[in-house]
Amino acid sequence: MPLPEDVQKKIMAGRKASLMKVLKKSGDSGFFTGLSVSVNIFLRSAGIRVRQSGNYRITVLLAFSAASLLLIAGISGFSGLIYKESAGPAHVILAAGDVHVRHRGNAPEKLKVLDKVSAGDAVMAGKDSHLMIQIGSKGVIILSPDSAAEITGLGKGRIEVSLNNGRILSKVAAPGQGPAFVIRSPNAAAEAVGTEFTVAYDGNTSIISLGKGRLKITCTGSGEEVFMDRGNTALVGTGITFRAISRVEMLEIKKISRVDFVVNPEKTGRIEIERKSRIYLQDILEMNREIDDITRKNSTLRGKELEQWKKLPPLERLRREGKIITMLHLKDGSMIAGSIISQDEGEMKFDTADGIIIIPKNDIIRRAPLD
């Protein structure tokens, strides 16, 4: 998967700046001698070695050929082959309301836009508060109101955030490029293979919802590991179960999908970032109002209405939700009726109304619509 355009531009700008330094430095001790040594240093920093020749003219021609290929690779979109990304600094991009950081056990400090957070820092968002942190050019996390987390890793190989309570919204740029990106809760870990997801923890269960791509989910208690496709929610306790993603969860993911990465936050400056964050905060508040409306409507399904709903046959509940009912005929002679949620080459996720199950596609002989 190619790197984001803004990241590619930053890489190219850095390479060009380094090459300009090479050209300037080359005049210090003879054109070909200085240029040969300097260009080799530049190429070695990119992971490319050029064998020295006794003839500096030959060496520098080899070096410039390699440098040209390096630049062409970046321009033509192959920069992912040589790009080695570290986590980079983590900057506060949005600080609305009661948001704090505790640096390695010290007293909490109020956070503001462009503050930096480091590995070992604990971050908190109070009631009606929102905190957004951009980690280098790799990922963005948003701490929802009444949430707390710890930045447990910002290394070159792994970015890790541990959610203590509440909810984290996450967006990852170019999954598979650079360090791994992991959100943990007390009983689960979600590693980004996809790009937009949320992790919530209510004190007992982790609720992980995926809007785009794939997630590798681990139940830390049982050691169970599964991959989840978009459009689904995993419930992690002592094990892992699945259900279709809800409308409210989709709205939560929509909040993070609106986020744009800030290229070079320090250069962009506090004033411009605060201007953009105010616009984004209005989007969040608008979606919160929509979530509140849905919650109020759902709360009317109580008492007799809820009991009546539970008494409906499972397939009737699926029909009333507008889902297409399918009968699956399996190799062992059994049949299962329900609604197909998603499928790939190896397996199918199937909603029976009593729960979501995963069926290997090799076990399915045929399928037949019931409606």
C-alpha positions as CSV (number, residue, x, y, z in Angstrom):
1,M,0.0,0.0,0.0
2,P,1.6,3.4,-1.0
3,L,2.4,5.9,1.7
4,P,0.1,9.0,2.1
5,E,0.9,11.8,-0.4
6,D,1.8,14.2,2.4
7,V,4.3,11.7,3.9
8,Q,5.8,11.1,0.5
9,K,6.3,14.8,0.0
10,K,8.0,15.1,3.4
11,I,10.3,12.2,2.5
12,M,11.2,13.8,-0.8
13,A,11.8,17.2,0.7
14,G,14.2,15.7,3.3
15,R,16.1,13.8,0.6
16,K,16.4,16.9,-1.6
17,A,17.6,18.9,1.4
18,S,20.2,16.3,2.2
19,L,21.4,16.2,-1.4
20,M,21.8,20.0,-1.4
21,K,24.0,19.7,1.7
22,V,26.1,17.2,-0.2
23,L,26.6,19.5,-3.1
24,K,27.6,22.4,-0.8
25,K,30.0,20.3,1.2
26,S,31.7,18.9,-1.9
27,G,33.8,22.1,-2.3
28,D,35.6,21.6,1.0
29,S,38.4,19.2,-0.1
30,G,38.3,18.9,-3.8
31,F,35.2,18.4,-5.9
32,F,35.3,14.7,-6.5
33,T,36.8,13.7,-3.2
34,G,34.4,15.6,-1.0
35,L,31.4,14.8,-3.2
36,S,32.2,11.1,-3.2
37,V,32.5,10.9,0.6
38,S,29.4,13.1,1.2
39,V,27.1,11.4,-1.2
40,N,28.2,8.0,0.2
41,I,27.2,9.2,3.7
42,F,23.8,10.4,2.4
43,L,23.2,7.0,0.7
44,R,24.3,5.0,3.7
45,S,21.8,6.8,5.8
46,A,19.1,5.5,3.4
47,G,20.4,2.0,3.7
48,I,22.3,1.9,0.3
49,R,26.1,1.2,0.1
50,V,28.3,2.2,-2.8
51,R,31.6,0.4,-3.1
52,Q,34.5,2.8,-3.1
53,S,36.8,2.9,-6.1
54,G,40.3,4.2,-6.3
55,N,39.1,6.6,-9.0
56,Y,36.9,9.1,-7.2
57,R,35.2,10.1,-10.5
58,I,34.0,6.5,-10.9
59,T,32.9,6.3,-7.3
60,V,30.9,9.5,-7.5
61,L,29.3,8.5,-10.7
62,L,28.1,5.3,-9.0
63,A,27.0,7.3,-6.1
64,F,25.0,9.7,-8.2
65,S,23.4,6.8,-10.1
66,A,22.3,5.3,-6.9
67,A,21.0,8.7,-5.6
68,S,19.1,9.2,-8.8
69,L,17.4,5.8,-8.4
70,L,16.6,6.7,-4.8
71,L,14.9,9.9,-5.9
72,I,13.1,8.3,-8.8
73,A,11.8,5.5,-6.5
74,G,10.3,8.1,-4.2
75,I,8.8,10.2,-7.0
76,S,7.3,7.1,-8.7
77,G,5.6,5.8,-5.5
78,F,8.1,3.1,-4.5
79,S,9.2,5.0,-1.4
80,G,7.6,2.3,0.8
81,L,10.4,-0.1,-0.2
82,I,13.1,2.1,1.5
83,Y,11.1,4.2,3.9
84,K,12.0,3.4,7.5
85,E,9.6,5.2,9.8
86,S,10.1,5.7,13.5
87,A,7.1,6.6,15.7
88,G,8.1,10.3,15.7
89,P,6.9,12.8,18.3
90,A,3.3,12.7,19.6
91,H,1.6,16.1,19.5
92,V,-1.7,17.3,21.0
93,I,-3.9,18.4,18.1
94,L,-7.1,19.0,19.9
95,A,-7.5,19.8,23.6
96,A,-11.1,20.7,24.5
97,G,-12.3,20.8,28.1
98,D,-10.7,19.1,31.1
99,V,-7.7,17.3,29.5
100,H,-4.6,16.4,31.4
101,V,-1.3,14.5,31.2
102,R,0.7,12.9,34.0
103,H,4.3,12.5,33.2
104,R,5.6,9.3,34.7
105,G,3.8,9.6,38.1
106,N,4.1,13.4,38.5
107,A,1.1,15.6,39.2
108,P,-1.4,16.0,36.3
109,E,-0.8,19.0,34.0
110,K,-3.3,20.7,31.8
111,L,-2.8,19.9,28.1
112,K,-2.9,22.4,25.2
113,V,-2.4,22.2,21.5
114,L,1.1,21.3,20.3
115,D,2.1,19.9,23.7
116,K,4.1,16.7,23.4
117,V,3.4,13.4,25.1
118,S,5.9,10.6,25.5
119,A,6.0,6.9,26.3
120,G,5.0,6.4,29.9
121,D,2.7,9.4,30.0
122,A,-0.9,8.9,31.2
123,V,-3.5,11.1,29.5
124,M,-7.1,11.8,30.7
125,A,-10.2,13.5,29.3
126,G,-12.9,14.5,31.8
127,K,-16.6,15.0,31.4
128,D,-17.6,16.6,28.0
129,S,-13.9,16.8,27.1
130,H,-12.0,15.6,24.0
131,L,-8.3,15.0,23.5
132,M,-6.7,14.2,20.1
133,I,-3.1,13.2,19.8
134,Q,-1.2,12.7,16.5
135,I,1.7,10.2,16.7
136,G,4.3,11.2,14.1
137,S,2.7,10.5,10.7
138,K,1.6,7.0,11.7
139,G,-1.6,7.4,13.7
140,V,-4.2,9.6,15.4
141,I,-6.1,8.7,18.6
142,I,-9.0,10.6,20.2
143,L,-9.8,10.1,23.8
144,S,-13.6,10.4,24.4
145,P,-15.1,12.1,27.4
146,D,-14.5,10.3,30.8
147,S,-11.7,8.3,29.4
148,A,-8.1,7.6,30.5
149,A,-5.2,5.9,28.7
150,E,-1.4,5.5,28.9
151,I,1.1,5.9,26.1
152,T,3.0,2.6,26.7
153,G,5.1,2.5,23.6
154,L,6.5,4.9,21.0
155,G,9.4,2.9,19.6
156,K,10.5,2.5,16.0
157,G,8.9,-1.0,15.9
158,R,5.7,-0.6,17.8
159,I,3.3,2.2,18.9
160,E,1.1,1.1,21.8
161,V,-1.6,2.8,23.8
162,S,-3.3,1.2,26.8
163,L,-6.9,2.2,27.5
164,N,-7.7,2.1,31.2
165,N,-11.4,3.2,30.9
166,G,-13.7,4.9,28.4
167,R,-13.2,4.9,24.7
168,I,-10.4,5.6,22.2
169,L,-11.0,6.3,18.5
170,S,-8.1,5.4,16.3
171,K,-7.0,6.1,12.7
172,V,-3.9,4.7,11.2
173,A,-2.1,5.9,8.1
174,A,-0.7,3.3,5.7
175,P,-1.2,0.1,7.7
176,G,1.8,-2.2,7.2
177,Q,4.2,0.7,6.8
178,G,6.4,1.7,9.7
179,P,5.8,0.6,13.3
180,A,2.9,-1.6,14.4
181,F,0.0,0.3,16.0
182,V,-1.7,-1.4,18.9
183,I,-4.5,-0.2,21.3
184,R,-4.8,-2.3,24.5
185,S,-7.5,-2.6,27.1
186,P,-7.3,-4.6,30.4
187,N,-8.4,-7.7,28.6
188,A,-7.8,-7.2,24.9
189,A,-5.4,-5.9,22.2
190,A,-6.3,-4.6,18.8
191,E,-3.5,-4.3,16.2
192,A,-4.3,-2.2,13.2
193,V,-4.4,-4.0,9.9
194,G,-7.2,-1.6,9.0
195,T,-7.3,2.1,9.5
196,E,-10.4,3.3,11.4
197,F,-11.6,1.6,14.6
198,T,-12.7,2.2,18.2
199,V,-11.9,0.4,21.4
200,A,-14.1,0.9,24.5
201,Y,-13.8,-0.7,28.0
202,D,-16.7,-0.7,30.5
203,G,-14.9,-2.4,33.4
204,N,-15.7,-5.9,32.3
205,T,-15.8,-6.1,28.5
206,S,-13.8,-4.5,25.7
207,I,-16.0,-3.4,22.7
208,I,-13.9,-3.1,19.5
209,S,-15.6,-1.8,16.4
210,L,-14.1,-1.6,12.9
211,G,-15.2,0.8,10.2
212,K,-12.4,0.2,7.7
213,G,-9.8,-2.4,6.9
214,R,-9.0,-5.3,9.3
215,L,-8.0,-5.8,12.9
216,K,-6.1,-8.5,14.6
217,I,-7.8,-8.9,18.0
218,T,-6.2,-10.8,21.0
219,C,-8.0,-11.9,24.1
220,T,-5.2,-11.5,26.7
221,G,-6.9,-13.9,29.1
222,S,-7.3,-16.9,26.8
223,G,-4.7,-16.0,24.3
224,E,-7.3,-16.3,21.5
225,E,-6.4,-14.4,18.3
226,V,-8.7,-13.6,15.4
227,F,-8.9,-11.2,12.5
228,M,-12.0,-9.1,12.2
229,D,-13.3,-7.4,9.0
230,R,-14.9,-4.0,8.8
231,G,-18.6,-3.6,9.7
232,N,-18.3,-5.8,12.8
233,T,-17.9,-5.4,16.5
234,A,-16.0,-7.8,18.8
235,L,-16.9,-8.2,22.4
236,V,-13.9,-9.4,24.4
237,G,-14.2,-10.8,28.0
238,T,-12.9,-14.2,28.8
239,G,-13.2,-15.0,25.0
240,I,-14.1,-13.2,21.8
241,T,-17.6,-13.0,20.3
242,F,-18.9,-10.9,17.4
243,R,-22.0,-9.0,16.3
244,A,-22.8,-6.5,13.5
245,I,-21.6,-3.0,14.1
246,S,-24.3,-0.7,15.5
247,R,-25.4,2.7,14.1
248,V,-24.0,4.5,17.2
249,E,-20.6,2.7,16.8
250,M,-20.6,3.7,13.1
251,L,-21.1,7.3,14.2
252,E,-18.2,7.0,16.6
253,I,-16.0,5.8,13.8
254,K,-17.3,8.6,11.6
255,K,-15.7,11.1,14.1
256,I,-12.2,9.7,13.4
257,S,-12.8,9.3,9.7
258,R,-13.2,13.1,9.5
259,V,-9.6,13.6,10.8
260,D,-6.9,14.8,8.5
261,F,-3.2,14.3,9.5
262,V,-1.4,17.5,10.2
263,V,1.9,17.7,8.2
264,N,4.7,18.9,10.5
265,P,2.5,20.2,13.4
266,E,5.3,22.5,14.8
267,K,5.7,24.2,11.5
268,T,2.0,24.4,10.9
269,G,1.7,26.3,14.2
270,R,-0.7,26.5,17.1
271,I,-3.0,29.1,15.6
272,E,-3.7,27.1,12.4
273,I,-4.1,23.8,14.3
274,E,-6.5,25.4,16.8
275,R,-8.5,26.9,13.9
276,K,-8.9,23.4,12.3
277,S,-9.6,21.7,15.7
278,R,-12.5,24.1,16.4
279,I,-14.1,23.1,13.1
280,Y,-13.5,19.4,13.9
281,L,-14.9,19.8,17.4
282,Q,-18.1,21.2,16.0
283,D,-18.4,18.0,13.9
284,I,-17.9,15.9,17.0
285,L,-20.6,17.7,18.9
286,E,-23.0,17.4,16.0
287,M,-22.5,13.7,15.9
288,N,-22.8,13.4,19.6
289,R,-26.3,15.0,19.3
290,E,-27.2,12.4,16.7
291,I,-26.0,9.7,19.0
292,D,-28.0,11.1,21.8
293,D,-31.1,11.1,19.6
294,I,-30.6,7.4,18.7
295,T,-30.0,6.5,22.3
296,R,-33.2,8.2,23.4
297,K,-35.2,6.4,20.7
298,N,-33.7,3.1,21.6
299,S,-34.6,3.6,25.3
300,T,-38.2,3.6,24.3
301,L,-37.8,-0.1,23.5
302,R,-38.4,-1.0,27.1
303,G,-40.9,-2.9,29.1
304,K,-43.6,-4.6,27.0
305,E,-42.1,-3.6,23.6
306,L,-38.8,-5.1,24.5
307,E,-40.4,-8.3,25.8
308,Q,-42.5,-8.6,22.7
309,W,-39.4,-8.2,20.6
310,K,-37.6,-11.0,22.5
311,K,-40.5,-13.3,22.0
312,L,-40.3,-13.0,18.2
313,P,-38.7,-16.0,16.4
314,P,-35.0,-15.2,15.6
315,L,-35.6,-15.2,11.8
316,E,-38.5,-12.8,12.2
317,R,-36.3,-10.4,14.1
318,L,-33.8,-10.5,11.3
319,R,-36.6,-9.8,8.7
320,R,-37.9,-6.9,10.7
321,E,-34.4,-5.4,10.7
322,G,-34.5,-5.6,6.8
323,K,-31.9,-8.4,6.5
324,I,-32.0,-11.0,3.7
325,I,-32.5,-14.6,5.1
326,T,-30.3,-17.4,3.7
327,M,-30.3,-21.1,4.5
328,L,-26.8,-22.7,4.6
329,H,-26.4,-26.4,3.9
330,L,-23.3,-27.8,5.5
331,K,-21.1,-30.8,4.8
332,D,-22.2,-32.5,8.1
333,G,-25.8,-32.5,6.9
334,S,-26.9,-29.7,9.2
335,M,-28.6,-26.5,8.0
336,I,-28.4,-23.0,9.5
337,A,-30.7,-20.1,8.7
338,G,-29.7,-16.5,9.1
339,S,-28.2,-13.5,7.4
340,I,-24.7,-13.2,5.8
341,I,-22.7,-10.3,7.4
342,S,-19.4,-10.6,5.5
343,Q,-17.3,-13.2,3.7
344,D,-13.9,-13.6,2.2
345,E,-12.0,-16.5,0.5
346,G,-11.8,-18.5,3.6
347,E,-14.8,-17.9,5.9
348,M,-18.2,-16.4,6.3
349,K,-19.6,-14.3,9.2
350,F,-23.3,-15.3,9.7
351,D,-25.9,-13.7,11.9
352,T,-28.5,-16.2,13.3
353,A,-30.2,-13.5,15.4
354,D,-29.1,-15.5,18.5
355,G,-25.5,-14.6,17.8
356,I,-22.9,-14.2,15.1
357,I,-20.9,-17.3,14.1
358,I,-17.9,-17.8,11.7
359,I,-18.2,-20.7,9.3
360,P,-15.3,-22.0,7.1
361,K,-16.5,-21.7,3.5
362,N,-15.2,-25.2,2.7
363,D,-17.9,-26.5,5.1
364,I,-20.7,-24.9,3.0
365,I,-22.2,-27.1,0.3
366,R,-24.8,-24.6,-0.9
367,R,-26.8,-21.7,0.1
368,A,-30.5,-20.9,-0.7
369,P,-32.5,-17.7,-0.1
370,L,-35.5,-18.1,2.2
371,D,-37.3,-14.8,1.3
